[in-house]
Amino acid sequence: MSSTTIYALVDPRKPEHARYIGKTVAPIKERLQNHIAEAKRERRNYRQRWILSLLKDGVYPSIVPL
């Protein structure tokens, strides 16, 4: 059975504020890359637009296991 990781996506400029909480069975670095790819491809929801705004500023979101 795979273990599940609960994680937060944060703006590295404000790491004390979690912007998104999720869970994954994939390695968290892989999940972060998937979030970034989804944002570039879809741009529909809050999380995707937030990630794109970070990328526009030259910043990558951080992923923190909880």
All heavy atoms as TSV, in Angstrom:
chain	resi	resn	atom	element	x	y	z
A	1	MET	N	N	0.835	-1.181	0.000
A	1	MET	CA	C	0.000	0.000	0.000
A	1	MET	C	C	0.884	1.251	0.000
A	1	MET	O	O	1.862	1.325	0.719
A	1	MET	CB	C	-0.896	-0.023	1.231
A	1	MET	CG	C	-1.814	1.146	1.315
A	1	MET	SD	S	-2.898	0.984	2.737
A	1	MET	CE	C	-4.361	1.644	2.039
A	2	SER	N	N	0.532	2.237	-0.806
A	2	SER	CA	C	1.285	3.494	-0.899
A	2	SER	C	C	0.979	4.384	0.295
A	2	SER	O	O	-0.137	4.415	0.806
A	2	SER	CB	C	0.899	4.243	-2.169
A	2	SER	OG	O	1.174	3.466	-3.293
A	3	SER	N	N	1.975	5.133	0.711
A	3	SER	CA	C	1.722	6.089	1.789
A	3	SER	C	C	1.283	7.422	1.181
A	3	SER	O	O	1.704	7.799	0.099
A	3	SER	CB	C	2.962	6.279	2.657
A	3	SER	OG	O	3.959	6.949	1.936
A	4	THR	N	N	0.433	8.102	1.887
A	4	THR	CA	C	-0.084	9.386	1.443
A	4	THR	C	C	0.647	10.502	2.179
A	4	THR	O	O	0.901	10.402	3.367
A	4	THR	CB	C	-1.596	9.480	1.737
A	4	THR	OG1	O	-2.258	8.435	1.036
A	4	THR	CG2	C	-2.167	10.814	1.310
A	5	THR	N	N	0.988	11.553	1.454
A	5	THR	CA	C	1.626	12.717	2.045
A	5	THR	C	C	0.680	13.905	1.927
A	5	THR	O	O	0.186	14.200	0.841
A	5	THR	CB	C	2.955	13.048	1.326
A	5	THR	OG1	O	3.817	11.925	1.401
A	5	THR	CG2	C	3.626	14.257	1.941
A	6	ILE	N	N	0.435	14.568	3.037
A	6	ILE	CA	C	-0.304	15.831	3.039
A	6	ILE	C	C	0.743	16.930	2.899
A	6	ILE	O	O	1.788	16.887	3.546
A	6	ILE	CB	C	-1.080	16.019	4.359
A	6	ILE	CG1	C	-1.983	14.816	4.647
A	6	ILE	CG2	C	-1.874	17.333	4.346
A	6	ILE	CD1	C	-3.063	14.576	3.628
A	7	TYR	N	N	0.475	17.909	2.027
A	7	TYR	CA	C	1.472	18.944	1.751
A	7	TYR	C	C	0.816	20.303	1.606
A	7	TYR	O	O	-0.402	20.407	1.417
A	7	TYR	CB	C	2.256	18.599	0.482
A	7	TYR	CG	C	1.389	18.590	-0.758
A	7	TYR	CD1	C	1.217	19.741	-1.524
A	7	TYR	CD2	C	0.733	17.432	-1.164
A	7	TYR	CE1	C	0.410	19.734	-2.641
A	7	TYR	CE2	C	-0.070	17.428	-2.289
A	7	TYR	CZ	C	-0.228	18.575	-3.021
A	7	TYR	OH	O	-1.041	18.575	-4.136
A	8	ALA	N	N	1.634	21.325	1.698
A	8	ALA	CA	C	1.189	22.699	1.463
A	8	ALA	C	C	2.009	23.286	0.327
A	8	ALA	O	O	3.205	23.020	0.215
A	8	ALA	CB	C	1.378	23.541	2.718
A	9	LEU	N	N	1.354	24.076	-0.516
A	9	LEU	CA	C	2.058	24.888	-1.500
A	9	LEU	C	C	2.153	26.285	-0.906
A	9	LEU	O	O	1.148	26.835	-0.438
A	9	LEU	CB	C	1.303	24.940	-2.824
A	9	LEU	CG	C	1.241	23.652	-3.631
A	9	LEU	CD1	C	0.452	23.889	-4.921
A	9	LEU	CD2	C	2.621	23.124	-3.945
A	10	VAL	N	N	3.348	26.842	-0.916
A	10	VAL	CA	C	3.570	28.160	-0.332
A	10	VAL	C	C	4.378	29.038	-1.276
A	10	VAL	O	O	5.144	28.552	-2.099
A	10	VAL	CB	C	4.298	28.067	1.031
A	10	VAL	CG1	C	3.481	27.284	2.036
A	10	VAL	CG2	C	5.668	27.468	0.884
A	11	ASP	N	N	4.177	30.328	-1.127
A	11	ASP	CA	C	5.000	31.318	-1.811
A	11	ASP	C	C	6.302	31.398	-1.005
A	11	ASP	O	O	6.255	31.699	0.186
A	11	ASP	CB	C	4.272	32.660	-1.804
A	11	ASP	CG	C	5.026	33.761	-2.524
A	11	ASP	OD1	O	6.268	33.686	-2.621
A	11	ASP	OD2	O	4.367	34.719	-2.961
A	12	PRO	N	N	7.452	31.110	-1.603
A	12	PRO	CA	C	8.695	31.121	-0.827
A	12	PRO	C	C	9.031	32.490	-0.236
A	12	PRO	O	O	9.815	32.578	0.697
A	12	PRO	CB	C	9.751	30.664	-1.825
A	12	PRO	CG	C	9.157	30.872	-3.167
A	12	PRO	CD	C	7.666	30.778	-3.000
A	13	ARG	N	N	8.399	33.538	-0.739
A	13	ARG	CA	C	8.610	34.871	-0.173
A	13	ARG	C	C	7.818	35.056	1.114
A	13	ARG	O	O	8.108	35.965	1.892
A	13	ARG	CB	C	8.217	35.939	-1.197
A	13	ARG	CG	C	9.028	35.855	-2.491
A	13	ARG	CD	C	8.470	36.726	-3.566
A	13	ARG	NE	N	7.149	36.211	-3.954
A	13	ARG	CZ	C	6.454	36.651	-4.994
A	13	ARG	NH1	N	6.945	37.631	-5.738
A	13	ARG	NH2	N	5.286	36.144	-5.285
A	14	LYS	N	N	6.801	34.223	1.310
A	14	LYS	CA	C	5.955	34.263	2.519
A	14	LYS	C	C	5.695	32.820	2.973
A	14	LYS	O	O	4.552	32.343	2.937
A	14	LYS	CB	C	4.631	34.946	2.221
A	14	LYS	CG	C	4.764	36.388	1.813
A	14	LYS	CD	C	3.403	36.981	1.516
A	14	LYS	CE	C	3.552	38.404	1.015
A	14	LYS	NZ	N	2.269	38.988	0.671
A	15	PRO	N	N	6.721	32.110	3.396
A	15	PRO	CA	C	6.571	30.679	3.687
A	15	PRO	C	C	5.652	30.357	4.861
A	15	PRO	O	O	5.231	29.216	5.003
A	15	PRO	CB	C	8.001	30.217	3.968
A	15	PRO	CG	C	8.731	31.446	4.350
A	15	PRO	CD	C	8.072	32.581	3.608
A	16	GLU	N	N	5.319	31.339	5.667
A	16	GLU	CA	C	4.439	31.087	6.808
A	16	GLU	C	C	2.967	30.993	6.400
A	16	GLU	O	O	2.116	30.617	7.199
A	16	GLU	CB	C	4.624	32.164	7.886
A	16	GLU	CG	C	4.202	33.553	7.494
A	16	GLU	CD	C	5.221	34.325	6.641
A	16	GLU	OE1	O	6.295	33.807	6.302
A	16	GLU	OE2	O	4.924	35.481	6.312
A	17	HIS	N	N	2.640	31.330	5.137
A	17	HIS	CA	C	1.262	31.319	4.658
A	17	HIS	C	C	1.070	30.231	3.614
A	17	HIS	O	O	1.517	30.370	2.478
A	17	HIS	CB	C	0.882	32.661	4.042
A	17	HIS	CG	C	0.956	33.807	4.991
A	17	HIS	ND1	N	0.059	33.966	6.025
A	17	HIS	CD2	C	1.820	34.832	5.086
A	17	HIS	CE1	C	0.372	35.049	6.699
A	17	HIS	NE2	N	1.446	35.599	6.155
A	18	ALA	N	N	0.386	29.164	3.996
A	18	ALA	CA	C	0.057	28.106	3.032
A	18	ALA	C	C	-1.033	28.620	2.100
A	18	ALA	O	O	-2.028	29.181	2.550
A	18	ALA	CB	C	-0.415	26.860	3.755
A	19	ARG	N	N	-0.835	28.454	0.814
A	19	ARG	CA	C	-1.833	28.904	-0.163
A	19	ARG	C	C	-2.708	27.757	-0.657
A	19	ARG	O	O	-3.782	27.973	-1.186
A	19	ARG	CB	C	-1.140	29.549	-1.369
A	19	ARG	CG	C	-0.373	30.802	-1.047
A	19	ARG	CD	C	-1.276	31.957	-0.632
A	19	ARG	NE	N	-2.247	32.323	-1.631
A	19	ARG	CZ	C	-2.169	33.369	-2.437
A	19	ARG	NH1	N	-1.137	34.176	-2.353
A	19	ARG	NH2	N	-3.114	33.625	-3.303
A	20	TYR	N	N	-2.225	26.527	-0.509
A	20	TYR	CA	C	-2.980	25.360	-0.971
A	20	TYR	C	C	-2.543	24.160	-0.149
A	20	TYR	O	O	-1.351	23.987	0.105
A	20	TYR	CB	C	-2.701	25.118	-2.464
A	20	TYR	CG	C	-3.365	23.879	-3.009
A	20	TYR	CD1	C	-4.711	23.881	-3.350
A	20	TYR	CD2	C	-2.645	22.702	-3.174
A	20	TYR	CE1	C	-5.318	22.740	-3.840
A	20	TYR	CE2	C	-3.250	21.562	-3.668
A	20	TYR	CZ	C	-4.592	21.582	-3.990
A	20	TYR	OH	O	-5.199	20.456	-4.469
A	21	ILE	N	N	-3.496	23.334	0.262
A	21	ILE	CA	C	-3.217	22.097	0.978
A	21	ILE	C	C	-3.702	20.951	0.088
A	21	ILE	O	O	-4.812	20.998	-0.436
A	21	ILE	CB	C	-3.955	22.038	2.340
A	21	ILE	CG1	C	-3.617	23.251	3.193
A	21	ILE	CG2	C	-3.654	20.724	3.051
A	21	ILE	CD1	C	-2.187	23.332	3.642
A	22	GLY	N	N	-2.865	19.934	-0.062
A	22	GLY	CA	C	-3.238	18.794	-0.881
A	22	GLY	C	C	-2.703	17.508	-0.305
A	22	GLY	O	O	-2.027	17.497	0.727
A	23	LYS	N	N	-3.004	16.409	-0.988
A	23	LYS	CA	C	-2.454	15.120	-0.594
A	23	LYS	C	C	-2.049	14.372	-1.852
A	23	LYS	O	O	-2.623	14.562	-2.931
A	23	LYS	CB	C	-3.443	14.317	0.239
A	23	LYS	CG	C	-4.657	13.823	-0.494
A	23	LYS	CD	C	-5.538	13.006	0.432
A	23	LYS	CE	C	-6.728	12.468	-0.339
A	23	LYS	NZ	N	-7.552	11.596	0.485
A	24	THR	N	N	-1.042	13.528	-1.717
A	24	THR	CA	C	-0.522	12.793	-2.857
A	24	THR	C	C	0.092	11.477	-2.412
A	24	THR	O	O	0.542	11.356	-1.279
A	24	THR	CB	C	0.528	13.637	-3.623
A	24	THR	OG1	O	0.919	12.932	-4.802
A	24	THR	CG2	C	1.751	13.935	-2.771
A	25	VAL	N	N	0.107	10.523	-3.325
A	25	VAL	CA	C	0.849	9.284	-3.105
A	25	VAL	C	C	2.147	9.321	-3.907
A	25	VAL	O	O	3.020	8.500	-3.711
A	25	VAL	CB	C	0.022	8.029	-3.468
A	25	VAL	CG1	C	-1.161	7.881	-2.530
A	25	VAL	CG2	C	-0.425	8.059	-4.906
A	26	ALA	N	N	2.263	10.306	-4.786
A	26	ALA	CA	C	3.480	10.484	-5.588
A	26	ALA	C	C	4.533	11.200	-4.741
A	26	ALA	O	O	4.207	11.852	-3.751
A	26	ALA	CB	C	3.166	11.313	-6.829
A	27	PRO	N	N	5.795	11.113	-5.134
A	27	PRO	CA	C	6.821	11.916	-4.453
A	27	PRO	C	C	6.445	13.398	-4.550
A	27	PRO	O	O	5.958	13.852	-5.590
A	27	PRO	CB	C	8.098	11.614	-5.237
A	27	PRO	CG	C	7.836	10.298	-5.896
A	27	PRO	CD	C	6.364	10.266	-6.186
A	28	ILE	N	N	6.673	14.158	-3.478
A	28	ILE	CA	C	6.171	15.530	-3.473
A	28	ILE	C	C	6.855	16.419	-4.512
A	28	ILE	O	O	6.224	17.332	-5.027
A	28	ILE	CB	C	6.184	16.169	-2.074
A	28	ILE	CG1	C	7.565	16.250	-1.486
A	28	ILE	CG2	C	5.246	15.460	-1.141
A	28	ILE	CD1	C	7.622	17.082	-0.214
A	29	LYS	N	N	8.108	16.168	-4.838
A	29	LYS	CA	C	8.770	16.965	-5.891
A	29	LYS	C	C	8.071	16.734	-7.228
A	29	LYS	O	O	7.888	17.669	-8.021
A	29	LYS	CB	C	10.250	16.608	-6.006
A	29	LYS	CG	C	11.049	16.931	-4.772
A	29	LYS	CD	C	11.262	18.409	-4.634
A	29	LYS	CE	C	12.187	18.680	-3.472
A	29	LYS	NZ	N	12.303	20.084	-3.174
A	30	GLU	N	N	7.684	15.490	-7.474
A	30	GLU	CA	C	6.960	15.167	-8.706
A	30	GLU	C	C	5.593	15.853	-8.706
A	30	GLU	O	O	5.147	16.373	-9.727
A	30	GLU	CB	C	6.798	13.657	-8.811
A	30	GLU	CG	C	6.075	13.193	-10.044
A	30	GLU	CD	C	5.948	11.680	-10.095
A	30	GLU	OE1	O	6.913	10.985	-9.725
A	30	GLU	OE2	O	4.869	11.204	-10.507
A	31	ARG	N	N	4.930	15.868	-7.552
A	31	ARG	CA	C	3.617	16.509	-7.473
A	31	ARG	C	C	3.728	18.008	-7.728
A	31	ARG	O	O	2.874	18.591	-8.402
A	31	ARG	CB	C	2.986	16.246	-6.095
A	31	ARG	CG	C	1.576	16.767	-5.994
A	31	ARG	CD	C	0.661	16.075	-7.010
A	31	ARG	NE	N	-0.650	16.690	-7.048
A	31	ARG	CZ	C	-1.174	17.278	-8.121
A	31	ARG	NH1	N	-0.518	17.310	-9.267
A	31	ARG	NH2	N	-2.367	17.813	-8.076
A	32	LEU	N	N	4.779	18.631	-7.223
A	32	LEU	CA	C	4.989	20.054	-7.481
A	32	LEU	C	C	5.150	20.297	-8.976
A	32	LEU	O	O	4.531	21.219	-9.527
A	32	LEU	CB	C	6.209	20.569	-6.723
A	32	LEU	CG	C	6.597	22.032	-6.991
A	32	LEU	CD1	C	5.456	22.975	-6.640
A	32	LEU	CD2	C	7.858	22.381	-6.224
A	33	GLN	N	N	5.951	19.491	-9.638
A	33	GLN	CA	C	6.133	19.650	-11.080
A	33	GLN	C	C	4.815	19.465	-11.832
A	33	GLN	O	O	4.541	20.163	-12.813
A	33	GLN	CB	C	7.199	18.683	-11.601
A	33	GLN	CG	C	8.597	19.029	-11.129
A	33	GLN	CD	C	9.007	20.451	-11.483
A	33	GLN	OE1	O	8.796	20.930	-12.590
A	33	GLN	NE2	N	9.574	21.146	-10.509
A	34	ASN	N	N	3.971	18.531	-11.349
A	34	ASN	CA	C	2.656	18.337	-11.971
A	34	ASN	C	C	1.775	19.563	-11.780
A	34	ASN	O	O	1.061	19.960	-12.705
A	34	ASN	CB	C	1.965	17.100	-11.393
A	34	ASN	CG	C	2.602	15.814	-11.854
A	34	ASN	OD1	O	3.288	15.778	-12.865
A	34	ASN	ND2	N	2.400	14.758	-11.088
A	35	HIS	N	N	1.803	20.168	-10.604
A	35	HIS	CA	C	1.025	21.392	-10.362
A	35	HIS	C	C	1.468	22.493	-11.325
A	35	HIS	O	O	0.630	23.196	-11.897
A	35	HIS	CB	C	1.219	21.897	-8.924
A	35	HIS	CG	C	0.330	21.250	-7.914
A	35	HIS	ND1	N	-1.042	21.293	-7.976
A	35	HIS	CD2	C	0.638	20.557	-6.790
A	35	HIS	CE1	C	-1.551	20.660	-6.945
A	35	HIS	NE2	N	-0.549	20.190	-6.195
A	36	ILE	N	N	2.768	22.644	-11.509
A	36	ILE	CA	C	3.290	23.684	-12.405
A	36	ILE	C	C	2.872	23.412	-13.846
A	36	ILE	O	O	2.408	24.310	-14.557
A	36	ILE	CB	C	4.812	23.810	-12.260
A	36	ILE	CG1	C	5.148	24.354	-10.864
A	36	ILE	CG2	C	5.406	24.695	-13.355
A	36	ILE	CD1	C	6.610	24.276	-10.492
A	37	ALA	N	N	2.998	22.164	-14.281
A	37	ALA	CA	C	2.601	21.802	-15.646
A	37	ALA	C	C	1.107	22.019	-15.856
A	37	ALA	O	O	0.687	22.538	-16.906
A	37	ALA	CB	C	2.980	20.351	-15.930
A	38	GLU	N	N	0.287	21.640	-14.884
A	38	GLU	CA	C	-1.161	21.854	-14.981
A	38	GLU	C	C	-1.488	23.341	-15.095
A	38	GLU	O	O	-2.358	23.735	-15.871
A	38	GLU	CB	C	-1.872	21.281	-13.760
A	38	GLU	CG	C	-1.902	19.781	-13.703
A	38	GLU	CD	C	-2.393	19.257	-12.351
A	38	GLU	OE1	O	-2.751	20.081	-11.472
A	38	GLU	OE2	O	-2.409	18.040	-12.170
A	39	ALA	N	N	-0.803	24.159	-14.326
A	39	ALA	CA	C	-1.061	25.605	-14.354
A	39	ALA	C	C	-0.741	26.177	-15.730
A	39	ALA	O	O	-1.493	26.997	-16.257
A	39	ALA	CB	C	-0.244	26.306	-13.277
A	40	LYS	N	N	0.350	25.745	-16.307
A	40	LYS	CA	C	0.737	26.252	-17.628
A	40	LYS	C	C	-0.235	25.781	-18.705
A	40	LYS	O	O	-0.481	26.488	-19.673
A	40	LYS	CB	C	2.147	25.782	-17.974
A	40	LYS	CG	C	3.217	26.461	-17.155
A	40	LYS	CD	C	4.582	25.921	-17.514
A	40	LYS	CE	C	5.684	26.614	-16.735
A	40	LYS	NZ	N	7.011	26.049	-17.061
A	41	ARG	N	N	-0.796	24.608	-18.512
A	41	ARG	CA	C	-1.674	24.020	-19.516
A	41	ARG	C	C	-3.118	24.496	-19.382
A	41	ARG	O	O	-3.776	24.767	-20.381
A	41	ARG	CB	C	-1.591	22.497	-19.387
A	41	ARG	CG	C	-2.314	21.716	-20.437
A	41	ARG	CD	C	-2.087	20.214	-20.320
A	41	ARG	NE	N	-2.431	19.696	-18.993
A	41	ARG	CZ	C	-1.558	19.171	-18.136
A	41	ARG	NH1	N	-0.287	19.086	-18.442
A	41	ARG	NH2	N	-1.946	18.725	-16.965
A	42	GLU	N	N	-3.632	24.619	-18.148
A	42	GLU	CA	C	-5.066	24.828	-17.970
A	42	GLU	C	C	-5.467	26.240	-17.555
A	42	GLU	O	O	-6.430	26.772	-18.078
A	42	GLU	CB	C	-5.604	23.816	-16.962
A	42	GLU	CG	C	-5.450	22.395	-17.470
A	42	GLU	CD	C	-5.870	21.360	-16.453
A	42	GLU	OE1	O	-6.615	21.716	-15.510
A	42	GLU	OE2	O	-5.464	20.201	-16.605
A	43	ARG	N	N	-4.806	26.824	-16.572
A	43	ARG	CA	C	-5.062	28.201	-16.128
A	43	ARG	C	C	-6.511	28.479	-15.745
A	43	ARG	O	O	-7.033	29.551	-16.012
A	43	ARG	CB	C	-4.653	29.189	-17.212
A	43	ARG	CG	C	-3.239	29.059	-17.638
A	43	ARG	CD	C	-2.923	30.009	-18.749
A	43	ARG	NE	N	-1.610	29.671	-19.265
A	43	ARG	CZ	C	-1.154	30.056	-20.411
A	43	ARG	NH1	N	-1.876	30.815	-21.176
A	43	ARG	NH2	N	0.041	29.707	-20.800
A	44	ARG	N	N	-7.191	27.535	-15.124
A	44	ARG	CA	C	-8.614	27.716	-14.864
A	44	ARG	C	C	-8.965	28.025	-13.425
A	44	ARG	O	O	-9.886	28.777	-13.165
A	44	ARG	CB	C	-9.378	26.460	-15.273
A	44	ARG	CG	C	-9.379	26.258	-16.735
A	44	ARG	CD	C	-10.250	25.105	-17.109
A	44	ARG	NE	N	-10.193	24.927	-18.547
A	44	ARG	CZ	C	-10.447	23.816	-19.157
A	44	ARG	NH1	N	-10.785	22.754	-18.485
A	44	ARG	NH2	N	-10.367	23.747	-20.455
A	45	ASN	N	N	-8.265	27.427	-12.487
A	45	ASN	CA	C	-8.699	27.599	-11.097
A	45	ASN	C	C	-7.743	28.503	-10.325
A	45	ASN	O	O	-6.707	28.926	-10.823
A	45	ASN	CB	C	-8.898	26.246	-10.401
A	45	ASN	CG	C	-7.625	25.445	-10.273
A	45	ASN	OD1	O	-6.540	25.989	-10.093
A	45	ASN	ND2	N	-7.741	24.126	-10.349
A	46	TYR	N	N	-8.127	28.783	-9.101
A	46	TYR	CA	C	-7.346	29.672	-8.233
A	46	TYR	C	C	-5.891	29.221	-8.115
A	46	TYR	O	O	-4.968	30.030	-8.244
A	46	TYR	CB	C	-8.023	29.708	-6.856
A	46	TYR	CG	C	-7.100	30.080	-5.737
A	46	TYR	CD1	C	-6.778	31.414	-5.501
A	46	TYR	CD2	C	-6.526	29.109	-4.930
A	46	TYR	CE1	C	-5.916	31.759	-4.489
A	46	TYR	CE2	C	-5.667	29.445	-3.917
A	46	TYR	CZ	C	-5.361	30.766	-3.699
A	46	TYR	OH	O	-4.499	31.103	-2.706
A	47	ARG	N	N	-5.689	27.931	-7.820
A	47	ARG	CA	C	-4.337	27.411	-7.619
A	47	ARG	C	C	-3.494	27.608	-8.884
A	47	ARG	O	O	-2.353	28.051	-8.811
A	47	ARG	CB	C	-4.393	25.928	-7.243
A	47	ARG	CG	C	-3.033	25.318	-6.977
A	47	ARG	CD	C	-3.119	23.804	-6.798
A	47	ARG	NE	N	-3.463	23.163	-8.057
A	47	ARG	CZ	C	-4.611	22.540	-8.320
A	47	ARG	NH1	N	-5.552	22.444	-7.418
A	47	ARG	NH2	N	-4.822	21.999	-9.495
A	48	GLN	N	N	-4.043	27.306	-10.027
A	48	GLN	CA	C	-3.300	27.438	-11.283
A	48	GLN	C	C	-2.965	28.888	-11.576
A	48	GLN	O	O	-1.844	29.202	-11.976
A	48	GLN	CB	C	-4.112	26.813	-12.424
A	48	GLN	CG	C	-4.258	25.315	-12.276
A	48	GLN	CD	C	-5.356	24.737	-13.139
A	48	GLN	OE1	O	-6.226	25.463	-13.644
A	48	GLN	NE2	N	-5.339	23.426	-13.313
A	49	ARG	N	N	-3.905	29.790	-11.357
A	49	ARG	CA	C	-3.634	31.213	-11.603
A	49	ARG	C	C	-2.597	31.744	-10.620
A	49	ARG	O	O	-1.750	32.563	-10.977
A	49	ARG	CB	C	-4.933	32.019	-11.546
A	49	ARG	CG	C	-5.853	31.729	-12.736
A	49	ARG	CD	C	-7.029	32.687	-12.799
A	49	ARG	NE	N	-7.814	32.717	-11.574
A	49	ARG	CZ	C	-8.851	31.931	-11.314
A	49	ARG	NH1	N	-9.227	31.033	-12.193
A	49	ARG	NH2	N	-9.512	32.063	-10.185
A	50	TRP	N	N	-2.656	31.288	-9.363
A	50	TRP	CA	C	-1.671	31.697	-8.367
A	50	TRP	C	C	-0.271	31.224	-8.764
A	50	TRP	O	O	0.682	31.999	-8.717
A	50	TRP	CB	C	-2.064	31.142	-6.993
A	50	TRP	CG	C	-1.016	31.346	-5.954
A	50	TRP	CD1	C	-0.640	32.530	-5.389
A	50	TRP	CD2	C	-0.180	30.353	-5.379
A	50	TRP	NE1	N	0.381	32.319	-4.476
A	50	TRP	CE2	C	0.670	30.979	-4.462
A	50	TRP	CE3	C	-0.082	28.971	-5.538
A	50	TRP	CZ2	C	1.611	30.292	-3.712
A	50	TRP	CZ3	C	0.855	28.280	-4.789
A	50	TRP	CH2	C	1.686	28.945	-3.892
A	51	ILE	N	N	-0.143	29.980	-9.187
A	51	ILE	CA	C	1.160	29.448	-9.613
A	51	ILE	C	C	1.684	30.246	-10.801
A	51	ILE	O	O	2.859	30.620	-10.843
A	51	ILE	CB	C	1.072	27.943	-9.939
A	51	ILE	CG1	C	0.841	27.141	-8.648
A	51	ILE	CG2	C	2.332	27.456	-10.661
A	51	ILE	CD1	C	0.527	25.671	-8.861
A	52	LEU	N	N	0.822	30.544	-11.766
A	52	LEU	CA	C	1.256	31.333	-12.922
A	52	LEU	C	C	1.716	32.730	-12.515
A	52	LEU	O	O	2.679	33.256	-13.080
A	52	LEU	CB	C	0.138	31.439	-13.959
A	52	LEU	CG	C	-0.131	30.167	-14.755
A	52	LEU	CD1	C	-1.348	30.367	-15.646
A	52	LEU	CD2	C	1.087	29.763	-15.564
A	53	SER	N	N	1.062	33.325	-11.527
A	53	SER	CA	C	1.486	34.654	-11.088
A	53	SER	C	C	2.879	34.590	-10.446
A	53	SER	O	O	3.683	35.510	-10.625
A	53	SER	CB	C	0.466	35.265	-10.120
A	53	SER	OG	O	0.505	34.639	-8.865
A	54	LEU	N	N	3.159	33.513	-9.716
A	54	LEU	CA	C	4.500	33.346	-9.158
A	54	LEU	C	C	5.531	33.198	-10.272
A	54	LEU	O	O	6.589	33.841	-10.243
A	54	LEU	CB	C	4.564	32.113	-8.247
A	54	LEU	CG	C	3.826	32.166	-6.923
A	54	LEU	CD1	C	3.991	30.840	-6.195
A	54	LEU	CD2	C	4.312	33.302	-6.065
A	55	LEU	N	N	5.225	32.341	-11.239
A	55	LEU	CA	C	6.163	32.108	-12.336
A	55	LEU	C	C	6.435	33.402	-13.104
A	55	LEU	O	O	7.571	33.656	-13.507
A	55	LEU	CB	C	5.629	31.024	-13.275
A	55	LEU	CG	C	5.459	29.634	-12.654
A	55	LEU	CD1	C	4.837	28.678	-13.674
A	55	LEU	CD2	C	6.768	29.098	-12.130
A	56	LYS	N	N	5.393	34.211	-13.284
A	56	LYS	CA	C	5.556	35.500	-13.969
A	56	LYS	C	C	6.543	36.392	-13.222
A	56	LYS	O	O	7.295	37.144	-13.833
A	56	LYS	CB	C	4.195	36.190	-14.077
A	56	LYS	CG	C	4.238	37.499	-14.797
A	56	LYS	CD	C	2.860	38.125	-14.860
A	56	LYS	CE	C	2.953	39.512	-15.450
A	56	LYS	NZ	N	1.684	40.227	-15.354
A	57	ASP	N	N	6.556	36.283	-11.881
A	57	ASP	CA	C	7.482	37.056	-11.052
A	57	ASP	C	C	8.851	36.389	-10.919
A	57	ASP	O	O	9.706	36.880	-10.181
A	57	ASP	CB	C	6.899	37.262	-9.653
A	57	ASP	CG	C	5.702	38.194	-9.645
A	57	ASP	OD1	O	5.513	38.934	-10.628
A	57	ASP	OD2	O	4.959	38.188	-8.643
A	58	GLY	N	N	9.033	35.255	-11.602
A	58	GLY	CA	C	10.317	34.557	-11.533
A	58	GLY	C	C	10.502	33.726	-10.274
A	58	GLY	O	O	11.643	33.425	-9.887
A	59	VAL	N	N	9.391	33.355	-9.635
A	59	VAL	CA	C	9.432	32.599	-8.375
A	59	VAL	C	C	8.690	31.282	-8.573
A	59	VAL	O	O	7.659	31.235	-9.220
A	59	VAL	CB	C	8.735	33.412	-7.255
A	59	VAL	CG1	C	8.704	32.630	-5.969
A	59	VAL	CG2	C	9.425	34.743	-7.063
A	60	TYR	N	N	9.244	30.214	-8.017
A	60	TYR	CA	C	8.577	28.909	-8.046
A	60	TYR	C	C	7.926	28.656	-6.691
A	60	TYR	O	O	8.521	28.967	-5.652
A	60	TYR	CB	C	9.576	27.789	-8.333
A	60	TYR	CG	C	9.870	27.632	-9.797
A	60	TYR	CD1	C	10.821	28.436	-10.417
A	60	TYR	CD2	C	9.204	26.700	-10.558
A	60	TYR	CE1	C	11.090	28.322	-11.763
A	60	TYR	CE2	C	9.460	26.552	-11.909
A	60	TYR	CZ	C	10.405	27.375	-12.508
A	60	TYR	OH	O	10.667	27.241	-13.838
A	61	PRO	N	N	6.717	28.067	-6.680
A	61	PRO	CA	C	6.112	27.738	-5.391
A	61	PRO	C	C	6.958	26.671	-4.691
A	61	PRO	O	O	7.651	25.890	-5.338
A	61	PRO	CB	C	4.731	27.188	-5.772
A	61	PRO	CG	C	4.868	26.738	-7.180
A	61	PRO	CD	C	5.906	27.622	-7.803
A	62	SER	N	N	6.885	26.676	-3.385
A	62	SER	CA	C	7.550	25.650	-2.582
A	62	SER	C	C	6.503	24.646	-2.137
A	62	SER	O	O	5.345	25.000	-1.937
A	62	SER	CB	C	8.202	26.254	-1.351
A	62	SER	OG	O	9.219	27.146	-1.714
A	63	ILE	N	N	6.933	23.407	-1.975
A	63	ILE	CA	C	6.036	22.361	-1.469
A	63	ILE	C	C	6.616	21.877	-0.140
A	63	ILE	O	O	7.804	21.600	-0.032
A	63	ILE	CB	C	5.851	21.232	-2.498
A	63	ILE	CG1	C	4.726	20.294	-2.091
A	63	ILE	CG2	C	7.147	20.504	-2.764
A	63	ILE	CD1	C	4.244	19.383	-3.210
A	64	VAL	N	N	5.739	21.829	0.873
A	64	VAL	CA	C	6.177	21.502	2.229
A	64	VAL	C	C	5.327	20.349	2.741
A	64	VAL	O	O	4.093	20.483	2.833
A	64	VAL	CB	C	5.998	22.725	3.154
A	64	VAL	CG1	C	6.426	22.380	4.571
A	64	VAL	CG2	C	6.741	23.927	2.616
A	65	PRO	N	N	5.942	19.209	3.065
A	65	PRO	CA	C	5.139	18.122	3.655
A	65	PRO	C	C	4.671	18.527	5.056
A	65	PRO	O	O	5.392	19.176	5.796
A	65	PRO	CB	C	6.118	16.948	3.720
A	65	PRO	CG	C	7.473	17.529	3.586
A	65	PRO	CD	C	7.330	18.856	2.910
A	66	LEU	N	N	3.432	18.163	5.371
A	66	LEU	CA	C	2.869	18.512	6.682
A	66	LEU	C	C	2.752	17.276	7.561
A	66	LEU	O	O	2.764	16.189	7.120
A	66	LEU	CB	C	1.477	19.151	6.517
A	66	LEU	CG	C	1.456	20.413	5.670
A	66	LEU	CD1	C	0.018	20.880	5.488
A	66	LEU	CD2	C	2.290	21.513	6.301
